[in-house]
Amino acid sequence: MKALIILSLLVMSFATSAKNRDIRIQAAVGGIITKTRSGSLLVKEAKKYLDVPEELDFHCFNQDDYGRPKEPGCRNPYFVGNDGRLKIHIFANNSWEYLNWIVFQSMKKYVLVNKLKLEFGVRIPNFVEIDKIVIKSSMVFWDQTDFKIDEDTDKPNELGHFSLSLRSYLHAWNIGQDALYSKVEQRSIEMNGSILTIEKYLSRDDLTEAQRSMALHLQNIWQDYK
């Protein structure tokens, strides 16, 4: 009986924690993000594809002894689940500033990938150019906020999201675009073991017409971010 009571308390605690995280996401979307030019445009576009913020879920609560997510697939801070909902990995110790930065990224990637899927009807590979577009857009968004960064803002994020440190990306962004994109490529290698570029994809001789058209269209989008 005592064990059952303890288990019930743990379940209630988890549910409350999850609810609080969901509230933080809704506050980010309805607050800081929509108050910036980049964010307001993105939220408006995102609502064409999902019910924002109701279809934004927290995921990957369990962490190992090093603060890293245990669940498979949780090395990325966001992904689309089998239920079509956008899953966002934010831990209890992530700062408010970091949460806004990640939520913006998640919606930017979700919108970009879904537009390509709907238009061309093909699976979208994990192109490094997509990550570069997403990260650069999130840095522009950051510049439009009044956020400041200190040790507490970024302290828990390096291990939690595998080299997606806000501080390190801000440092690269302040150096210049080339440094930022180099940082994105470095993380792609750490995560995937290699880099897939649009150019490399287009060099394949087994692409369907739809796949080739999708890649060429994305290549045109990428030109605006180079």
Backbone torsions as a table, in degrees:
resi	resn	phi	psi	omega
1	MET	NA	-43.5	179.3
2	LYS	-61.8	-40.8	179.5
3	ALA	-64.3	-37.6	179.8
4	LEU	-65.6	-39.5	178.5
5	ILE	-64.3	-42.9	179.5
6	ILE	-63.6	-43.0	178.6
7	LEU	-61.7	-41.9	179.4
8	SER	-62.0	-40.7	178.7
9	LEU	-65.2	-38.7	178.8
10	LEU	-65.9	-42.0	178.6
11	VAL	-63.2	-43.4	178.6
12	MET	-62.8	-40.4	179.3
13	SER	-63.7	-42.0	179.3
14	PHE	-64.0	-44.7	-178.7
15	ALA	-62.5	-40.7	178.8
16	THR	-65.3	-42.5	178.7
17	SER	-60.7	-44.6	179.6
18	ALA	-62.9	-41.9	180.0
19	LYS	-62.6	-42.1	179.5
20	ASN	-63.8	-37.0	178.1
21	ARG	-66.5	-41.8	177.8
22	ASP	-61.1	-40.1	178.6
23	ILE	-62.5	-39.2	179.2
24	ARG	-64.4	-39.2	177.4
25	ILE	-63.5	-46.3	-179.6
26	GLN	-61.8	-37.3	178.6
27	ALA	-66.7	-38.0	179.0
28	ALA	-64.8	-46.9	-178.9
29	VAL	-65.8	-43.2	-176.7
30	GLY	-82.6	-9.3	-176.3
31	GLY	-112.6	-99.3	-173.7
32	ILE	-57.4	-45.9	-173.7
33	ILE	-61.2	-47.0	-177.9
34	THR	-73.7	-12.3	179.3
35	LYS	-86.1	-7.0	175.8
36	THR	-101.0	156.2	-179.5
37	ARG	-63.1	-48.1	-179.9
38	SER	-62.0	-42.6	-177.3
39	GLY	-67.8	-42.5	-178.5
40	SER	-64.7	-39.7	177.5
41	LEU	-66.3	-39.3	-178.6
42	LEU	-68.1	-45.7	179.6
43	VAL	-60.5	-41.1	178.1
44	LYS	-60.5	-41.9	180.0
45	GLU	-73.1	-37.5	-178.9
46	ALA	-63.1	-32.1	-178.0
47	LYS	-67.4	-11.1	174.4
48	LYS	-74.9	-20.7	-172.1
49	TYR	-116.4	-22.5	178.8
50	LEU	-155.3	160.7	-179.0
51	ASP	-82.7	97.7	-177.8
52	VAL	-91.1	131.5	2.4
53	PRO	-97.8	7.9	-173.4
54	GLU	-61.2	-29.0	-178.7
55	GLU	-97.2	21.4	172.3
56	LEU	-103.8	116.7	-176.9
57	ASP	-110.8	149.9	166.8
58	PHE	-85.2	150.8	-176.6
59	HIS	-151.3	167.6	174.8
60	CYS	60.7	62.4	-179.5
61	PHE	-80.2	-30.9	-173.0
62	ASN	-79.9	132.4	-179.1
63	GLN	-123.5	152.9	177.4
64	ASP	-85.3	-171.3	-175.9
65	ASP	-66.2	-14.1	-179.3
66	TYR	-104.0	9.7	179.0
67	GLY	80.6	12.9	-178.6
68	ARG	-97.1	148.1	-178.7
69	PRO	-66.5	139.8	-178.1
70	LYS	-85.5	-37.1	-171.6
71	GLU	-65.9	144.2	175.3
72	PRO	-60.1	138.8	178.6
73	GLY	87.9	-4.1	-174.9
74	CYS	-89.6	5.7	178.6
75	ARG	-69.4	-24.6	174.4
76	ASN	-92.2	147.6	-176.7
77	PRO	-76.5	-6.1	178.2
78	TYR	-161.1	150.9	176.3
79	PHE	-163.7	168.0	178.8
80	VAL	-99.3	125.1	-178.8
81	GLY	-80.2	174.2	178.5
82	ASN	-63.4	-22.0	178.8
83	ASP	-85.4	2.5	178.6
84	GLY	82.4	-1.8	-179.5
85	ARG	-86.3	148.4	-179.8
86	LEU	-83.6	117.0	-178.4
87	LYS	-94.6	130.9	-179.1
88	ILE	-122.6	129.5	-176.6
89	HIS	-97.4	97.2	175.9
90	ILE	-125.4	130.2	180.0
91	PHE	-95.7	164.7	-175.0
92	ALA	-59.1	-29.7	-176.2
93	ASN	-92.6	3.1	175.0
94	ASN	-71.8	141.0	-176.7
95	SER	-76.5	163.2	178.0
96	TRP	-61.4	-40.0	179.1
97	GLU	-63.6	-44.3	-179.8
98	TYR	-65.1	-40.0	178.6
99	LEU	-57.8	-47.3	179.7
100	ASN	-60.9	-41.5	-179.8
101	TRP	-62.4	-43.4	-179.1
102	ILE	-72.0	-41.4	179.4
103	VAL	-62.1	-41.3	177.1
104	PHE	-60.6	-47.5	179.7
105	GLN	-58.2	-45.1	-176.0
106	SER	-61.7	-43.0	179.7
107	MET	-69.8	-37.4	179.3
108	LYS	-61.9	-46.1	-179.4
109	LYS	-68.6	-40.6	180.0
110	TYR	-59.0	-46.5	-178.9
111	VAL	-65.3	-47.4	-177.8
112	LEU	-60.6	-47.9	-178.1
113	VAL	-67.2	-41.1	-178.3
114	ASN	-69.4	-34.5	175.9
115	LYS	-61.9	-41.9	178.7
116	LEU	-66.5	-42.5	-179.9
117	LYS	-61.4	-46.2	-177.3
118	LEU	-67.1	-36.6	-176.8
119	GLU	-76.6	-36.7	-172.3
120	PHE	-113.8	-13.1	175.7
121	GLY	65.2	32.4	179.6
122	VAL	-129.9	161.5	174.5
123	ARG	-69.1	139.5	-178.7
124	ILE	-99.8	113.0	178.1
125	PRO	-63.2	166.0	-179.2
126	ASN	-85.0	72.9	179.5
127	PHE	-67.0	139.0	177.4
128	VAL	-66.1	-27.6	178.4
129	GLU	-64.3	-33.0	176.7
130	ILE	-64.2	-45.2	178.6
131	ASP	-63.4	-37.0	178.4
132	LYS	-65.7	-42.1	177.5
133	ILE	-60.8	-45.1	-178.0
134	VAL	-64.4	-48.0	-177.0
135	ILE	-66.6	-44.8	179.4
136	LYS	-60.9	-42.2	179.2
137	SER	-61.9	-37.9	-179.7
138	SER	-70.1	-29.4	176.9
139	MET	-73.3	-37.3	174.7
140	VAL	-62.5	-42.6	176.6
141	PHE	-59.2	-45.7	-179.2
142	TRP	-57.7	-42.5	-179.4
143	ASP	-63.8	-22.4	-178.9
144	GLN	-87.1	-8.0	176.4
145	THR	-93.0	175.8	174.8
146	ASP	-106.7	23.5	-178.6
147	PHE	-68.1	145.7	171.8
148	LYS	-119.6	151.7	-179.5
149	ILE	-116.2	137.9	173.6
150	ASP	-141.1	-171.7	-176.1
151	GLU	-62.3	-37.8	-178.6
152	ASP	-69.6	-30.4	-179.4
153	THR	-63.4	-39.9	-170.0
154	ASP	-111.9	-7.3	-170.1
155	LYS	-53.6	-44.8	-174.3
156	PRO	-87.3	0.3	-164.7
157	ASN	-91.2	-26.0	-174.2
158	GLU	-60.5	-49.8	179.8
159	LEU	-73.2	-40.0	-175.9
160	GLY	-61.1	-35.8	-175.9
161	HIS	-122.7	23.6	170.6
162	PHE	51.0	74.9	174.6
163	SER	70.9	18.5	173.4
164	LEU	-102.0	59.5	-178.5
165	SER	-83.4	125.4	178.8
166	LEU	-59.2	-43.6	-179.0
167	ARG	-60.5	-44.6	-177.4
168	SER	-68.4	-35.3	178.7
169	TYR	-73.2	-35.1	175.3
170	LEU	-65.0	-39.0	178.4
171	HIS	-61.8	-45.5	179.3
172	ALA	-65.1	-40.4	179.7
173	TRP	-61.9	-39.3	179.3
174	ASN	-69.9	-27.8	176.1
175	ILE	-71.8	-45.1	179.6
176	GLY	154.9	169.6	-175.5
177	GLN	-62.1	-39.7	-179.8
178	ASP	-61.1	-40.8	178.6
179	ALA	-65.6	-38.6	178.7
180	LEU	-64.3	-46.9	-178.6
181	TYR	-67.0	-33.1	175.9
182	SER	-63.8	-38.0	177.8
183	LYS	-64.0	-40.7	179.0
184	VAL	-64.6	-43.0	179.5
185	GLU	-63.8	-40.5	179.3
186	GLN	-60.6	-43.6	179.9
187	ARG	-67.8	-36.3	178.4
188	SER	-60.9	-40.2	177.7
189	ILE	-66.2	-41.8	179.2
190	GLU	-62.8	-38.6	-175.8
191	MET	-81.5	-43.0	-170.0
192	ASN	-112.8	-11.4	-179.0
193	GLY	85.8	-9.1	-179.3
194	SER	-163.3	177.3	178.8
195	ILE	-120.5	131.0	174.7
196	LEU	-107.4	114.0	177.4
197	THR	-99.4	161.3	176.9
198	ILE	-61.9	-42.1	-179.4
199	GLU	-59.3	-44.3	179.5
200	LYS	-64.3	-40.5	179.2
201	TYR	-62.8	-43.0	-178.5
202	LEU	-70.2	-16.3	179.4
203	SER	-77.5	-10.3	178.7
204	ARG	-69.1	149.3	-179.8
205	ASP	-104.9	9.0	-178.5
206	ASP	-114.0	15.4	-178.4
207	LEU	-76.6	143.9	172.3
208	THR	-78.7	168.5	179.0
209	GLU	-60.9	-39.1	-179.8
210	ALA	-66.7	-41.2	178.7
211	GLN	-63.7	-43.6	-180.0
212	ARG	-65.8	-41.4	179.5
213	SER	-64.1	-39.9	177.8
214	MET	-60.8	-47.3	-178.3
215	ALA	-64.9	-38.9	178.7
216	LEU	-67.3	-37.5	178.0
217	HIS	-65.3	-44.2	177.9
218	LEU	-63.7	-36.0	178.3
219	GLN	-61.4	-39.1	176.8
220	ASN	-65.7	-39.9	176.6
221	ILE	-62.6	-43.1	-177.7
222	TRP	-59.7	-31.2	-178.9
223	GLN	-57.1	-30.8	-179.1
224	ASP	-75.3	-10.2	-177.8
225	TYR	-112.1	0.5	-177.6
226	LYS	-80.1	NA	NA
